[in-house]
Amino acid sequence: MKIIYKDQIIREVAMKLDQSTSRTGTAINTFLNLVREKLAEGSQVVLIRFGSFEVKDRKGRIGRDPHSHQP
């Protein structure tokens, strides 16, 4: 599996739109901040053909260290 970071997405979108990476980065960051705001307000964000996002409360649980198998 290949990992793609936000800065790479910004560069590729900028190239496809023939825009500066600065302007594209601002647009993408604005979009992500808006999604965060709406989720914090309790809204569900739905992007057709991509996914839906919502904040859910779950009970806490005890994690474990997979290397030592200790909690």
C-alpha positions as CSV (number, residue, x, y, z in Angstrom):
1,M,0.0,0.0,0.0
2,K,1.3,3.4,-1.0
3,I,0.9,6.4,1.4
4,I,0.0,9.7,-0.1
5,Y,0.4,12.8,2.1
6,K,-1.6,16.0,1.9
7,D,1.3,18.0,0.3
8,Q,1.5,15.5,-2.6
9,I,-2.3,15.8,-3.1
10,I,-2.0,19.6,-3.2
11,R,0.8,19.4,-5.8
12,E,-1.1,17.0,-8.0
13,V,-4.3,19.0,-7.8
14,A,-2.4,22.2,-8.5
15,M,-0.9,20.6,-11.6
16,K,-4.2,19.3,-12.9
17,L,-5.9,22.7,-12.4
18,D,-2.8,24.7,-13.6
19,Q,-2.8,26.7,-10.3
20,S,-0.1,27.5,-7.8
21,T,0.5,25.1,-4.9
22,S,-0.1,28.0,-2.5
23,R,-3.5,28.8,-3.8
24,T,-4.5,25.1,-4.1
25,G,-3.2,24.4,-0.6
26,T,-5.3,27.3,0.8
27,A,-8.4,25.9,-1.0
28,I,-7.8,22.3,0.3
29,N,-7.1,23.5,3.8
30,T,-10.2,25.7,3.8
31,F,-12.2,22.7,2.7
32,L,-10.8,20.4,5.4
33,N,-11.3,23.1,8.1
34,L,-14.9,23.4,7.0
35,V,-15.4,19.7,7.3
36,R,-13.9,19.7,10.8
37,E,-16.2,22.7,11.8
38,K,-19.3,20.9,10.6
39,L,-18.3,17.6,12.4
40,A,-17.6,19.6,15.6
41,E,-21.1,21.1,15.3
42,G,-22.6,17.6,15.2
43,S,-23.3,17.5,11.5
44,Q,-22.7,14.6,9.3
45,V,-20.7,15.3,6.2
46,V,-21.6,13.3,3.1
47,L,-19.5,13.4,-0.1
48,I,-21.3,11.4,-2.8
49,R,-19.0,8.7,-4.3
50,F,-16.4,9.3,-1.7
51,G,-17.6,8.7,1.8
52,S,-19.5,10.1,4.8
53,F,-18.1,11.3,8.0
54,E,-19.6,11.8,11.5
55,V,-18.4,12.0,15.0
56,K,-19.4,9.1,17.3
57,D,-19.0,8.7,21.0
58,R,-17.7,5.3,22.1
59,K,-16.8,3.8,25.4
60,G,-13.1,3.9,26.3
61,R,-11.1,0.7,26.1
62,I,-7.8,-0.5,27.3
63,G,-5.2,-0.7,24.6
64,R,-2.2,-3.0,24.4
65,D,1.3,-2.8,23.1
66,P,1.5,-5.3,20.2
67,H,5.3,-5.7,20.7
68,S,5.2,-6.7,24.3
69,H,1.6,-8.0,24.5
70,Q,1.2,-5.9,27.7
71,P,-1.7,-3.5,28.4
